[in-house]
């Protein structure tokens, strides 16, 4: 079994190498923006969108000194490495594919200082000296990096990126691993705000609320930046402080998500999770001038809490980690997971009169509402597995099925044998 894995390290470039990396990232940004400008101009003129091969031909002309779609000439593109510039065109092609597949918005122009990066796709041009903590890249030479772990496998590509004034190298390696054998049973996961993740066996993980912890410091830093003259040296220093806080927020959130997803993937062979529409759940309640919304401030606080959890990143990490360990992640619809009783199957909005407690009005069953949701998510996952085998449409989560799905006190809700 072949496994692709990325290893990220902080680079330690000298002054000349750092200036070169800024130039290379700027060249890739210009190529991306000019190619996007060209595609938009062709669309307005009623012409067909160019593919990757057609854009590469245009890139060759730009490197030779021909005018770009904006009208300017950039012969300095020839000073950049050969391979990273076409990779910017591949990124644009991927952005268009995601847009047409309705996975993302329309591609936007890149700004200087945001997501500065460039990629070396040819492993023949890359040299890795792990014994001395060095990395060789074309037109940059040997770069030192902070050796925090070993790179396993053969190097396939290297992506150099800048974040909060620091440069990092993400080394993509490929290696052969044995077919993993999953451990543990099945588990349902209910995502929330008061409890970040509640498992169907009763385990739950408290939310980190990384943004909320740094919100006061971020607000003060933004207020200080607003009092500075724009683009002055003091303004740039204040902006760097804001970027540092944002970086700290993101690093803390990713670290917490990695710990939770690693624990779940190591101890369970199958995980079932709800397919939550985060964009719809975090929409503003302000409404319009003619029809103003209600409880706008409370909804705004809820939206902040939802976006602070990182549910999509949690699902992304859990998916590939379950696959690495031989397990499987199932995504089920969230319909009626919080209203139906796991004991008698009665579904009603009155069963959950408060956010934290579930109390069935039919049989009197009481339990934490998030735990009830996790149990229904697990049952929906089992139903989907059964329907995949039989070839029929799986029922929605939280709907009453046969008596074999009824919750029995004292019986584990994890694993097929526990339902």
Wavefront OBJ file of the C-alpha trace (Angstrom):
o trace
v 0.000 0.000 0.000
v 1.435 3.343 -1.117
v 1.023 6.285 1.240
v 1.549 9.975 0.512
v 2.415 12.079 3.538
v 3.580 15.678 3.913
v 6.221 16.744 6.432
v 6.331 20.444 7.293
v 9.441 22.183 8.609
v 10.386 25.759 9.386
v 13.139 27.041 7.127
v 16.154 29.028 8.306
v 17.204 31.003 5.210
v 19.812 33.721 5.073
v 19.005 37.230 3.855
v 19.701 36.532 0.186
v 17.651 33.325 0.163
v 14.724 35.051 1.857
v 14.739 37.824 -0.756
v 14.825 35.210 -3.510
v 11.871 33.344 -2.019
v 9.856 36.563 -1.897
v 10.666 37.170 -5.555
v 9.709 33.629 -6.584
v 6.432 33.798 -4.632
v 5.686 37.162 -6.248
v 6.363 35.739 -9.715
v 3.918 32.880 -9.095
v 1.347 35.352 -7.811
v 1.699 37.505 -10.950
v 1.356 34.465 -13.216
v -1.784 33.345 -11.374
v -3.401 36.798 -11.518
v -2.519 37.393 -15.168
v -3.835 33.977 -16.162
v -7.067 34.639 -14.261
v -7.321 38.041 -15.951
v -6.862 36.356 -19.331
v -9.550 33.763 -18.626
v -12.029 36.426 -17.526
v -11.291 38.528 -20.611
v -11.857 35.543 -22.891
v -15.156 34.817 -21.155
v -16.314 38.423 -21.622
v -15.375 38.204 -25.293
v -17.354 34.975 -25.704
v -14.266 32.858 -26.304
v -13.539 29.422 -24.890
v -11.561 29.127 -21.691
v -7.965 28.069 -22.179
v -6.774 24.802 -20.699
v -3.555 24.178 -18.853
v -1.592 23.569 -22.057
v -2.832 26.811 -23.602
v -1.932 28.786 -20.499
v 1.562 27.285 -20.521
v 2.048 28.604 -24.073
v 1.009 32.056 -22.913
v 3.399 31.789 -19.976
v 6.275 31.053 -22.355
v 5.472 34.242 -24.262
v 5.372 36.265 -21.051
v 8.761 34.905 -20.009
v 10.156 35.924 -23.398
v 9.018 39.532 -22.903
v 5.582 39.622 -24.590
v 2.942 41.872 -22.963
v 0.697 40.219 -20.413
v -3.122 40.677 -20.345
v -2.698 43.686 -18.036
v -0.449 45.329 -20.632
v 2.766 45.286 -18.632
v 5.923 43.411 -19.554
v 7.626 41.095 -17.054
v 10.948 39.806 -18.405
v 11.966 39.158 -14.796
v 9.783 36.046 -14.882
v 12.742 34.349 -16.580
v 14.735 34.759 -13.355
v 12.307 32.530 -11.429
v 12.678 28.715 -11.430
v 11.122 26.995 -14.413
v 8.776 24.554 -12.686
v 7.032 26.663 -9.973
v 5.467 29.056 -12.500
v 3.423 26.363 -14.347
v 2.354 25.082 -10.933
v 0.578 28.421 -10.402
v -1.379 27.706 -13.597
v -2.267 24.272 -12.228
v -3.551 25.937 -9.076
v -5.774 28.155 -11.194
v -7.041 25.153 -13.165
v -7.845 23.393 -9.897
v -9.647 26.507 -8.619
v -11.828 26.538 -11.738
v -12.581 22.826 -11.342
v -13.646 23.367 -7.723
v -15.836 26.267 -8.799
v -17.636 24.316 -11.517
v -18.073 21.383 -9.115
v -19.617 23.827 -6.585
v -16.944 23.048 -4.011
v -15.655 26.627 -3.857
v -16.365 30.178 -4.973
v -15.086 31.727 -8.179
v -11.268 32.130 -8.220
v -10.066 35.414 -6.778
v -6.965 37.463 -7.471
v -4.113 36.889 -5.033
v -2.785 39.708 -2.891
v 0.794 40.345 -1.896
v 1.605 38.900 1.504
v -1.338 36.488 1.562
v -0.669 32.814 0.871
v 2.758 33.482 -0.628
v 3.980 30.119 -1.854
v 5.580 28.252 -4.721
v 6.035 24.543 -5.454
v 8.819 22.372 -6.874
v 7.142 19.308 -8.474
v 10.222 17.579 -9.902
v 11.928 15.285 -7.351
v 15.058 15.108 -9.525
v 15.796 18.754 -8.728
v 15.374 18.313 -4.957
v 18.048 17.067 -2.582
v 17.384 16.273 1.071
v 20.212 15.962 3.587
v 18.452 14.897 6.790
v 21.676 14.200 8.663
v 22.627 17.876 8.496
v 19.105 19.334 8.308
v 19.529 20.764 4.795
v 17.313 20.992 1.725
v 18.510 21.863 -1.785
v 16.128 23.701 -4.103
v 16.858 25.125 -7.574
v 18.028 28.773 -7.586
v 17.953 28.804 -3.779
v 20.771 26.408 -2.999
v 21.050 24.596 0.312
v 18.432 25.745 2.841
v 18.688 24.878 6.507
v 15.528 23.841 8.321
v 14.536 22.925 11.858
v 14.877 19.165 11.961
v 11.951 18.117 14.181
v 11.316 14.680 12.668
v 12.528 12.358 9.932
v 11.054 12.392 6.439
v 9.815 8.882 5.669
v 9.861 7.696 2.070
v 10.931 9.189 -1.236
v 10.547 12.928 -1.805
v 7.990 13.777 -4.497
v 7.588 17.548 -4.256
v 8.341 20.514 -2.004
v 6.065 23.484 -1.348
v 7.640 26.616 0.136
v 5.204 28.947 1.902
v 5.316 32.055 4.056
v 3.199 32.518 7.172
v 3.495 35.309 9.707
v 6.930 36.301 8.480
v 8.305 32.749 8.668
v 9.051 30.440 5.766
v 8.141 26.765 5.823
v 8.801 23.814 3.541
v 6.194 21.099 3.125
v 7.925 17.971 1.818
v 5.588 15.463 0.173
v 6.968 11.920 0.460
v 5.710 8.564 -0.762
v 6.442 5.208 0.844
v 5.228 1.632 0.939
v 3.398 0.564 4.112
v 1.694 -2.629 5.162
v -2.054 -2.888 4.871
v -3.241 -1.636 8.278
v -5.676 -3.589 10.417
v -8.240 -1.362 12.147
v -8.681 -1.556 15.897
v -11.821 -1.063 17.931
v -15.464 -0.909 16.940
v -17.785 1.677 15.442
v -18.589 5.024 16.991
v -20.964 7.875 16.246
v -19.809 11.474 16.634
v -22.043 14.449 17.362
v -20.482 17.877 16.803
v -21.457 20.813 18.967
v -20.424 24.071 20.590
v -20.793 23.366 24.311
v -19.163 20.001 23.647
v -16.880 19.965 20.648
v -17.341 16.257 19.916
v -19.458 13.707 21.768
v -18.975 10.013 21.040
v -21.726 7.440 21.258
v -19.867 5.627 24.053
v -20.246 8.668 26.321
v -16.789 10.148 25.761
v -16.723 13.817 24.867
v -14.065 16.405 24.061
v -14.308 19.946 25.385
v -13.983 22.785 22.865
v -10.723 24.695 22.704
v -12.311 27.996 21.577
v -8.987 29.254 20.293
v -10.386 32.455 18.792
v -12.352 33.298 21.929
v -9.224 32.968 24.054
v -7.342 35.489 21.930
v -10.280 37.726 21.013
v -9.440 40.451 23.524
v -5.786 40.618 22.500
v -6.784 40.620 18.834
v -9.279 43.444 19.333
v -6.698 45.612 21.119
v -4.114 44.959 18.426
v -6.606 45.897 15.694
v -7.562 49.088 17.538
v -3.893 50.005 17.864
v -3.372 49.404 14.149
v -6.348 51.623 13.250
v -4.651 54.582 14.960
v -1.492 54.272 12.868
v -0.809 56.039 9.574
v -1.484 53.516 6.847
v 1.628 51.916 5.310
v 3.923 53.609 7.822
v 6.567 51.625 9.712
v 4.474 51.643 12.898
v 1.458 50.480 10.890
v 3.489 47.573 9.482
v 4.632 46.604 12.980
v 1.043 46.668 14.262
v -0.060 44.568 11.301
v 2.680 42.021 12.062
v 1.394 41.751 15.642
v -2.117 41.035 14.352
v -0.775 38.381 11.982
v 1.099 36.777 14.846
v -2.092 36.507 16.910
v -3.986 34.989 13.972
v -1.155 32.501 13.461
v -1.261 31.543 17.130
v -5.026 31.004 16.924
v -4.740 28.764 13.873
v -1.815 26.756 15.243
v -3.600 26.066 18.530
v -6.767 24.979 16.722
v -4.938 22.639 14.351
v -2.945 21.117 17.204
v -6.116 20.392 19.170
v -7.863 18.892 16.140
v -4.883 16.644 15.379
v -4.885 15.280 18.920
v -8.615 14.527 18.912
v -8.699 12.955 15.431
v -5.614 10.838 16.151
v -7.184 9.456 19.326
v -10.457 8.609 17.577
v -8.806 7.002 14.534
v -6.503 4.861 16.686
v -9.316 3.399 18.804
v -12.135 2.883 16.275
v -12.479 0.970 13.033
v -15.467 2.993 11.827
v -16.543 6.533 12.645
v -19.886 8.070 11.682
v -20.254 11.826 11.494
v -22.986 14.246 10.480
v -22.852 16.101 7.180
v -23.223 19.586 8.617
v -23.773 22.598 6.363
v -21.545 25.028 8.243
v -22.175 27.871 5.794
v -25.928 27.682 6.348
v -25.573 27.239 10.105
v -23.374 30.334 10.434
v -25.410 32.708 8.281
v -26.074 36.153 9.699
v -29.467 36.877 11.263
v -29.336 40.625 10.644
v -31.817 40.411 7.767
v -32.566 43.483 5.653
v -33.761 47.017 6.257
v -37.316 46.038 5.338
v -37.268 42.769 7.281
v -34.747 43.089 10.144
v -33.719 39.924 11.937
v -34.283 38.899 15.536
v -31.733 38.034 18.239
v -28.969 39.289 15.973
v -26.369 39.623 18.734
v -27.033 36.133 20.114
v -26.877 34.621 16.624
v -23.639 36.483 15.938
v -22.078 34.956 19.060
v -23.298 31.500 18.028
v -21.819 31.968 14.549
v -18.454 32.867 16.068
v -18.543 29.762 18.238
v -19.441 27.524 15.291
v -16.665 28.869 13.087
v -14.202 28.683 15.986
v -14.576 24.890 16.236
v -13.091 23.966 12.854
v -15.620 21.255 11.978
v -14.549 20.940 8.350
v -10.877 20.555 9.305
v -11.906 17.959 11.897
v -13.704 15.941 9.242
v -10.799 16.280 6.773
v -8.225 15.087 9.295
v -10.406 12.265 10.567
v -11.065 11.020 7.036
v -7.444 10.508 6.006
v -6.363 9.234 9.421
v -9.098 6.595 9.419
v -7.960 5.556 5.940
v -4.323 5.378 7.060
v -5.263 2.989 9.864
v -7.567 0.820 7.761
v -10.792 2.283 9.118
v -13.648 4.082 7.432
v -15.432 7.388 7.914
v -19.144 7.481 7.107
v -21.028 10.737 6.589
v -24.745 10.597 7.391
v -27.541 13.186 7.142
v -28.195 15.072 10.404
v -31.974 14.977 10.114
v -33.795 14.253 13.402
v -30.638 13.218 15.258
v -31.479 15.567 18.131
v -35.254 15.060 18.333
v -35.893 11.304 18.129
v -35.763 9.157 21.240
v -33.168 6.355 21.072
v -35.291 4.198 23.391
v -38.816 4.303 21.934
v -38.191 6.072 18.622
v -40.642 8.896 19.286
v -39.593 12.037 17.413
v -40.737 15.460 18.569
v -39.306 18.932 19.083
v -40.612 18.800 22.668
v -38.101 16.059 23.456
v -35.362 18.687 23.530
v -36.699 21.717 25.320
v -33.215 22.769 26.445
v -29.958 22.724 24.549
v -28.174 20.312 26.880
v -30.811 17.807 28.025
v -32.964 15.328 26.154
v -36.190 14.139 27.756
v -38.614 11.999 25.790
v -42.234 13.078 26.261
v -43.402 9.573 25.330
v -41.354 7.226 27.514
v -39.524 9.620 29.850
v -36.008 8.658 28.738
v -33.448 11.283 29.842
v -29.884 11.742 28.658
v -27.467 14.371 27.428
v -28.698 15.704 24.093
v -25.298 15.412 22.387
v -24.969 11.778 23.449
v -28.423 11.039 22.008
v -27.362 12.654 18.750
v -24.187 10.565 18.634
v -26.205 7.359 19.145
v -28.494 8.257 16.248
v -25.502 9.088 14.059
v -24.026 5.652 14.790
v -27.309 3.929 13.955
v -27.557 5.874 10.714
v -24.058 4.691 9.836
v -24.992 1.071 10.486
v -28.127 1.518 8.410
v -26.085 2.923 5.558
v -23.707 -0.049 5.676
v -26.659 -2.442 5.604
v -28.258 -0.581 2.706
v -25.010 -0.579 0.735
v -24.900 -4.357 1.046
v -28.543 -4.791 0.044
v -28.521 -2.008 -2.572
v -31.422 0.053 -1.199
v -31.731 3.690 -0.154
v -30.632 4.239 3.475
v -33.142 5.894 5.818
v -32.506 9.271 7.367
v -30.819 9.481 10.735
v -33.056 9.588 13.774
v -36.008 7.799 12.178
v -37.666 4.901 13.981
v -36.754 1.533 12.564
v -37.037 -1.999 13.877
v -36.879 -2.942 17.533
v -33.325 -4.234 17.144
v -32.179 -0.615 17.040
v -33.677 0.326 20.382
v -31.351 1.626 23.055
v -30.952 -0.746 25.991
v -29.639 0.630 29.274
v -26.329 -0.926 30.304
v -25.495 -1.960 26.729
v -22.711 -0.221 24.861
v -23.695 1.917 21.919
v -20.346 1.319 20.200
v -19.787 -1.544 17.794
v -22.197 -3.665 15.855
v -22.660 -6.038 18.748
v -23.940 -3.212 20.925
v -27.082 -2.378 18.972
l 1 2 3 4 5 6 7 8 9 10 11 12 13 14 15 16 17 18 19 20 21 22 23 24 25 26 27 28 29 30 31 32 33 34 35 36 37 38 39 40 41 42 43 44 45 46 47 48 49 50 51 52 53 54 55 56 57 58 59 60 61 62 63 64 65 66 67 68 69 70 71 72 73 74 75 76 77 78 79 80 81 82 83 84 85 86 87 88 89 90 91 92 93 94 95 96 97 98 99 100 101 102 103 104 105 106 107 108 109 110 111 112 113 114 115 116 117 118 119 120 121 122 123 124 125 126 127 128 129 130 131 132 133 134 135 136 137 138 139 140 141 142 143 144 145 146 147 148 149 150 151 152 153 154 155 156 157 158 159 160 161 162 163 164 165 166 167 168 169 170 171 172 173 174 175 176 177 178 179 180 181 182 183 184 185 186 187 188 189 190 191 192 193 194 195 196 197 198 199 200 201 202 203 204 205 206 207 208 209 210 211 212 213 214 215 216 217 218 219 220 221 222 223 224 225 226 227 228 229 230 231 232 233 234 235 236 237 238 239 240 241 242 243 244 245 246 247 248 249 250 251 252 253 254 255 256 257 258 259 260 261 262 263 264 265 266 267 268 269 270 271 272 273 274 275 276 277 278 279 280 281 282 283 284 285 286 287 288 289 290 291 292 293 294 295 296 297 298 299 300 301 302 303 304 305 306 307 308 309 310 311 312 313 314 315 316 317 318 319 320 321 322 323 324 325 326 327 328 329 330 331 332 333 334 335 336 337 338 339 340 341 342 343 344 345 346 347 348 349 350 351 352 353 354 355 356 357 358 359 360 361 362 363 364 365 366 367 368 369 370 371 372 373 374 375 376 377 378 379 380 381 382 383 384 385 386 387 388 389 390 391 392 393 394 395 396 397 398 399 400 401 402 403 404 405 406 407 408 409 410 411 412 413 414 415 416 417 418 419
